Amino acid sequence: MDFAYSDEQKALRESTIRFARGALNEQLAERDREQVFSRELWRECARIGIQGLPVPEAYGGTGLDALSCAVVLEALGYGCRDGGLVFSLSAHLLACVVPLWRHGSEAQKRRYLPGLCDGTLVGAHAITEPGSGSDSFSMRTRAERDGEGWRINGSKTFISNGPVADVAVIFAVTDADKGFHGGVTAFLVERETPGFVAGQKFEKMGLRTSPVGELVFDDLFLPAEAVLGEVGGGAAVFATAMDWERCLLVAGHVGTIERLLETSIAYARTRNQFGQAIGKFQAVAHKIADMKVQLEAARLLTYRAAWRLQNLRNASLDASMAKLMVSESLLRTALDAVHVHGGYGYMVEYEVERALRDAVGSTIYSGTSEMQRSIIARWLGL
Ligand SMILES: Cc1cc2nc3c(=O)[nH]c(=O)nc-3n(C[C@H](O)[C@H](O)[C@H](O)COP(=O)(O)OP(=O)(O)OC[C@H]3O[C@@H](n4cnc5c(N)ncnc54)[C@H](O)[C@@H]3O)c2cc1C
């Protein structure tokens, strides 16, 4: 067992942090307030290969293994204070690009991956519907055979990148009798397709620079070539997306936890009350000590999940454990960071309140904490 970074991983970590600090943190409070998604920053990130980290170079990607992807995403979450941008990039990469790379036909990969990797295209993943979230398998969107293709009607909601996405992986029932396993199919849809409508854009509590909204399919016709994977194989496509998302989206959170820890230490050393630095009060110091323990535990669980994603046939249990533990650690750390900063922590200028608002979503998207616990319990035979 080896816990050291390789030279390549060390270099990737350092260069990503340098890039993120230098290029991605400008006018953040304004962008957050106005909910601005920046295509310019999106293209900047593509210049260092974020949007195609694990994708083979032949399709325009960076060709990294999953553990090295985790190292880069962690560095991004550490250096980039724009949690919404990191989230949009991760959703695009892990729930659109990865399933396309793993399940797409050669023609689909050639058609979409270069643009998705080079920052020209934005991707989305759409399964949630107004009536089905945690119980996503009970979706109502239907795809019916129409000649050589499919006619799709229904709608999706809370879709990250939905308002700006050029390509979306969407799911629809193709055989209601078979249920989710065998009865749901994944499709690739392009923005300009008639019948594909970006519906309402939502205003949200955190991650405000990451646009989220509805997608509506109004008699949307898709040719047979738009099926991603097999007809009836939507469950496999969804499983790939969730395994990668749950293992690797949290890598960015690990970086954010480290940044919040450092911010809290710096503040606790310099803020004086009752004639001494507040870090000398045990009540404050213990909060910060807990942050450090959560950081190191979160990092180990994430790295191991990423390693298993690369090397084992099934990493779903690891994915759920990492998702649950790291997202809850992020939320706790962000709340403690606000408390360590006292009244200043509650003010926008100090930026920890934004981290807290961003952190709340992490325990909801990609399956709520309750659902992760249920998945883990199922793996334990309960
Ligand atoms: C910021 C953000 C981004 C998102 N991005 C996307 C996206 O890109 N694509 C996409 O498809 N979806 C996306 N979602 C949707 C997300 O996956 C769902 O919100 C989530 O799965 C929960 O579904 P729901 O909102 O319908 O809540 P519900 O399923 O209605 O749950 C409400 C509450 O009931 C609990 N609950 C439900 N069922 C059970 C159960 N069996 N046992 C115990 N507790 C239960 C839940 O844990 C929760 O606390 C996003 C959501 C957010 C907040």
The ligand as an SDF file (V2000), in Angstrom:
LIG
                    3D

 53 58  0  0  0  0  0  0  0  0999 V2000
  -28.0880   21.7160   -6.6780 C   0  0  0  0  0  0  0  0  0  0  0  0
  -28.7870   20.5360   -7.2720 C   0  0  0  0  0  0  0  0  0  0  0  0
  -28.3610   20.0540   -8.5020 C   0  0  0  0  0  0  0  0  0  0  0  0
  -29.0160   18.9660   -9.0730 C   0  0  0  0  0  0  0  0  0  0  0  0
  -28.6160   18.5410  -10.3150 N   0  0  0  0  0  0  0  0  0  0  0  0
  -29.2810   17.5200  -10.9260 C   0  0  0  0  0  0  0  0  0  0  0  0
  -28.9430   17.1080  -12.2490 C   0  0  0  0  0  0  0  0  0  0  0  0
  -28.0000   17.6310  -12.8580 O   0  0  0  0  0  0  0  0  0  0  0  0
  -29.6510   16.1230  -12.8320 N   0  0  0  0  0  0  0  0  0  0  0  0
  -30.6870   15.4950  -12.1950 C   0  0  0  0  0  0  0  0  0  0  0  0
  -31.2860   14.5910  -12.7940 O   0  0  0  0  0  0  0  0  0  0  0  0
  -31.0580   15.8680  -10.9330 N   0  0  0  0  0  0  0  0  0  0  0  0
  -30.3780   16.8620  -10.2950 C   0  0  0  0  0  0  0  0  0  0  0  0
  -30.7480   17.2670   -9.0200 N   0  0  0  0  0  0  0  0  0  0  0  0
  -31.8690   16.6040   -8.3820 C   0  0  0  0  0  0  0  0  0  0  0  0
  -31.4680   15.7260   -7.2040 C   0  0  0  0  0  0  0  0  0  0  0  0
  -30.8530   14.5460   -7.6460 O   0  0  0  0  0  0  0  0  0  0  0  0
  -32.7340   15.4630   -6.3780 C   0  0  0  0  0  0  0  0  0  0  0  0
  -33.1380   16.7060   -5.8290 O   0  0  0  0  0  0  0  0  0  0  0  0
  -32.4950   14.4640   -5.2630 C   0  0  0  0  0  0  0  0  0  0  0  0
  -32.2570   13.1710   -5.7920 O   0  0  0  0  0  0  0  0  0  0  0  0
  -33.6980   14.3960   -4.3020 C   0  0  0  0  0  0  0  0  0  0  0  0
  -34.9120   14.2760   -4.9900 O   0  0  0  0  0  0  0  0  0  0  0  0
  -36.1470   15.2600   -4.6250 P   0  0  0  0  0  0  0  0  0  0  0  0
  -35.6180   16.6460   -4.6790 O   0  0  0  0  0  0  0  0  0  0  0  0
  -37.2720   14.9220   -5.5070 O   0  0  0  0  0  0  0  0  0  0  0  0
  -36.4930   14.9380   -3.1310 O   0  0  0  0  0  0  0  0  0  0  0  0
  -37.4150   13.7300   -2.6020 P   0  0  0  0  0  0  0  0  0  0  0  0
  -37.0080   12.4790   -3.2420 O   0  0  0  0  0  0  0  0  0  0  0  0
  -38.8230   14.1490   -2.6730 O   0  0  0  0  0  0  0  0  0  0  0  0
  -36.9500   13.6810   -1.0780 O   0  0  0  0  0  0  0  0  0  0  0  0
  -37.4330   14.5840   -0.0740 C   0  0  0  0  0  0  0  0  0  0  0  0
  -36.8970   14.0890    1.2760 C   0  0  0  0  0  0  0  0  0  0  0  0
  -37.3860   12.7610    1.5310 O   0  0  0  0  0  0  0  0  0  0  0  0
  -36.3010   11.8750    1.7510 C   0  0  0  0  0  0  0  0  0  0  0  0
  -36.6160   10.5520    1.1800 N   0  0  0  0  0  0  0  0  0  0  0  0
  -37.1710   10.2610   -0.0330 C   0  0  0  0  0  0  0  0  0  0  0  0
  -37.2670    8.9440   -0.1930 N   0  0  0  0  0  0  0  0  0  0  0  0
  -36.7420    8.3780    0.9290 C   0  0  0  0  0  0  0  0  0  0  0  0
  -36.5250    7.0380    1.3520 C   0  0  0  0  0  0  0  0  0  0  0  0
  -36.8560    5.9720    0.5980 N   0  0  0  0  0  0  0  0  0  0  0  0
  -35.9570    6.8330    2.5730 N   0  0  0  0  0  0  0  0  0  0  0  0
  -35.6020    7.8830    3.3490 C   0  0  0  0  0  0  0  0  0  0  0  0
  -35.7680    9.1650    2.9980 N   0  0  0  0  0  0  0  0  0  0  0  0
  -36.3270    9.4120    1.8090 C   0  0  0  0  0  0  0  0  0  0  0  0
  -35.1220   12.5220    1.0270 C   0  0  0  0  0  0  0  0  0  0  0  0
  -33.8780   12.0450    1.5280 O   0  0  0  0  0  0  0  0  0  0  0  0
  -35.3630   13.9780    1.3030 C   0  0  0  0  0  0  0  0  0  0  0  0
  -34.8940   14.3000    2.5920 O   0  0  0  0  0  0  0  0  0  0  0  0
  -30.0970   18.3350   -8.4070 C   0  0  0  0  0  0  0  0  0  0  0  0
  -30.5080   18.8160   -7.1540 C   0  0  0  0  0  0  0  0  0  0  0  0
  -29.8580   19.9040   -6.5880 C   0  0  0  0  0  0  0  0  0  0  0  0
  -30.3180   20.3950   -5.2470 C   0  0  0  0  0  0  0  0  0  0  0  0
  1  2  1  0
  2  3  1  0
  2 52  2  0
  3  4  2  0
  4  5  1  0
  4 50  1  0
  5  6  2  0
  6  7  1  0
  6 13  1  0
  7  8  2  0
  7  9  1  0
  9 10  1  0
 10 11  2  0
 10 12  1  0
 12 13  2  0
 13 14  1  0
 14 15  1  0
 14 50  1  0
 15 16  1  0
 16 17  1  0
 16 18  1  0
 18 19  1  0
 18 20  1  0
 20 21  1  0
 20 22  1  0
 22 23  1  0
 23 24  1  0
 24 25  2  0
 24 26  1  0
 24 27  1  0
 27 28  1  0
 28 29  2  0
 28 30  1  0
 28 31  1  0
 31 32  1  0
 32 33  1  0
 33 34  1  0
 33 48  1  0
 34 35  1  0
 35 36  1  0
 35 46  1  0
 36 37  1  0
 36 45  1  0
 37 38  2  0
 38 39  1  0
 39 40  1  0
 39 45  2  0
 40 41  1  0
 40 42  2  0
 42 43  1  0
 43 44  2  0
 44 45  1  0
 46 47  1  0
 46 48  1  0
 48 49  1  0
 50 51  2  0
 51 52  1  0
 52 53  1  0
M  END
$$$$
